[in-house]
Amino acid sequence: MAIDYGSRSRSHVLPRALRAPVEGRMWREFGYLLLSLPISVALFCYAVAMTAAGTGLLVTFLGIPVLAASLAGCRAFGMLERARARALLGLDVAEPAPVRGEKSGLLSWVGAVLKSGASWRHLLYAVVHLPWAIGAFVLSVTFWTVGWSLFLYPLWQWVFPSHLDQPGIGINVDAAGNGFYADTPFEIAVVCVLGFLLVLLSPWLIRGLSGVDRVLVRGLLGPSLLASRVSELESDRGVVVDTAAADLRRIERDLHDGAQARLVALAMDLGLAKEKLAEDPRAAAAMVDEAHGEVKTALQELRDLARGIHPAVLTDRGLDAALSAIASRCTVPVTVQVDLPARPAAAIEGIAYFTVSELLQNVSKHSRARRATVDVWRTESRLMLQVTDDGVGGADAAAGSGLAGLTERLDAVDGVLVVDSPAGGPTTITAELPWRG
């Protein structure tokens, strides 16, 4: 085990700037830029030729299907480009919505392709990517080649002399061939240092150039912002439906296993007391007294259940009083501070209430804290909640715990949950919700 740790520590002895020229990321990005030129040439030629043919044939019936075929071919190239970006740049771009005609048949498909905004964005990518690919190819190859050539100059200066009587690399100054030749140790060292600097800078140049490709692929070959937003809303709607169904099942289970079972037992006890009333009034009175206690317990369970659905104190008095009531039931002393100029929308208020309620339950069950605080305030159009405790920490929303479900609930209303809980504490969980007052 010690050997593994040692090898890992030795692999990071060099600073990142010195490792960058030989890291896998640099070679993958450089490979992407090298491949971009031939692929972009092929894509540009195809797109221009097919689009020109389709446009020229618009006077006939053939122009429209040819133009649709050109767009479909650009979408096929887009699949290749997304796969290449995923493999070499680590960029995972979702595919745009597939083309579906309103009816089956060639004409319906042609119309759907021509009306698809994603198809035209693929065509735009085919046109604009070629000049960029040429510039990125020339810059990256020139910078990388010159840098390594100058850096390794002492290894090949005697192999390729520029003249028979003059060894070394020559830098011409005028047309007559007069120039500077690096052949002394000092001059060779200067060339090496210059090359070393270019080698160190080349990964960052390549990373910047590939960053532009990331923008082009994400912006032109992925789904539109509107389509992404619709997909996100559909996913959020599914989360809301699933959450509502889970809440209904919980309420049904609580009623069936709690108040309903208790009321059934109460009815049976009262029936037995009624039968014994004439024969043994004292036993009947004892049974009625016991049933009275069961009634109180059932009422308390119903109150707790109603509070879990939507507490009356929240409706009547707002978040300040409702959160104070939650804090009073927490096993840890909790300080509540609510600074709101007005009340938010009822739905947002309810989500905020149950968010703090679940977070304080986590504090009671898992944190081993001595105290906790709840802060609520408004920032522009957002409602901010923050629950802090001095417990052992280690909370992680990605671990599949209740925090993961809470994150999904907040996502469904454009909310955000941020968990800061290092091992050993303290834990600070911040929730952000839209105000919608």
KOLKEVO-983756 format. One record per residue (C-alpha): x negated, y negated, z. Coordinates in steps of 0.5 Angstrom, whole numbers, plus 500, padded with zeros to 3 digits. Layout:
N
XYZ/...
//
This chain:
437
500500500/494495502/491497495/498494491/498488495/491487494/492488486/498483486/494478490/488478485/493478479/494471481/487468483/487464477/491457477/497457472/494453467/488457466/493463466/498460461/494461454/494469455/500470458/506474455/511468455/506464451/505470446/512471445/514464444/508463439/511469435/518466435/515460432/511464427/517468425/521462424/518460418/519466413/526467416/528460416/526460408/530466407/536463411/535456407/535459400/541463401/545458405/543453399/544457393/551460396/554454398/552450392/555456388/561456392/562448391/561448384/566454383/571450387/574448380/576455379/579460384/572464385/569458389/573459395/571466397/564465395/564459400/567463405/562469403/556464404/559462411/560469413/552471411/550465415/554468421/550474420/543471420/546467426/546474430/539476428/537469430/541470437/537477438/531474436/532468441/534473446/528478445/522472445/525466448/529470454/535466451/542469452/547466448/554468447/557470441/562465438/569467437/570473432/573471425/581473425/586472420/593471422/595476417/591482414/588481408/582478404/586471403/587471411/580472412/577467407/582462410/580464417/572463416/573456412/577454418/572456423/568451426/562456428/561458421/560451419/555450425/551456422/551453416/548447419/543451423/541454416/540447413/536443419/532449422/527449416/524443416/523444424/521451423/515448418/513442423/513447429/509452425/504447422/503444429/503451433/498454428/493448427/493447435/492454437/487455431/483449432/483450440/480457440/475456434/472450438/472454444/469460441/464456437/458459440/460466438/460464431/456458429/450462427/455467423/458462418/453456417/456450413/449450409/443454407/438450411/443447416/446452421/453450425/459447424/460441420/464435421/464431414/464423415/464421408/465424401/457425400/457430405/454426411/457428418/455431425/453438426/453441433/447445433/444442440/446445446/449439449/453438442/455445443/457444450/462438448/465442442/466448447/469443452/474440447/476447445/478449452/482443453/486444447/487452449/489450455/494445452/497449447/501453451/505447453/505445446/508451444/513451450/516444448/516446440/520453442/524449447/527445441/529452438/533453444/537447444/538449436/540456438/544454444/548448440/549451433/549459434/553459440/561458442/563451442/564447449/571448448/571455446/567456452/571452457/577456454/574462456/572460463/579458464/581465462/576468467/578463472/586465471/584472472/581471478/586467481/591472479/587478482/586474488/594472489/595480488/590481493/593476498/600479497/598486498/595484505/601480507/605487505/600491509/600487515/608486515/609494514/603496519/605490524/611487525/615491521/613498525/614494531/621492530/623499528/620501534/624496538/631498534/630505537/628503544/634498544/639504541/636509547/637503552/644502550/646510550/643510557/646504560/652507562/649513565/642510568/643502568/636502572/632506566/636502561/634495564/627497564/627499557/630493555/625489559/620493555/623491549/623484551/616484551/615488544/619482541/614477544/609481541/612481534/614474534/606473535/604477530/609474525/606467527/599469526/602472519/605465517/599462519/595466515/599464509/599457510/599454517/604449519/599444522/596443516/602441512/604437518/598433520/592435515/585438515/583434521/588438526/588444522/580445522/580443530/585449531/581454527/575451531/578452538/579460536/572461534/567465539/562459538/563452540/564448534/564441533/569438527/568432524/573430518/572423515/577423509/580416507/587420505/589427504/587431498/592435493/596440497/593446494/586443495/587442502/589449503/583452499/579448504/582450510/582457508/574456506/572453513/577459516/573464513/566461514/567460521/570468522/563469519/559465524/563469530/562476527/555475524/551469525/549470533/549463533/550458539/553453536/556450529/558444526/564443520/563436516/568434511/568428507/569425500/564423495/567420489/572425486/570431490/572434497/565436500/565441506/559443510/559449515/552449519/550454525/544456528/544463528/540468525/541467517/540471512/547470509/547471501/553470496/550475491/550481496/557482495/560480501/566475503/562470501/562473494/569473494/569466496/565463491/570466486/576463489/572456489/570457481/577458480/579451481/572448479/569448486/562450488/559454494/552453495/549458501/542456504/541461509/533463510/532469515/531466522/536461520/539456520/545457515/548451512/554453507/556447503/563447499/565442493/572442491/575437486/579432490/586431486/589427491/
//
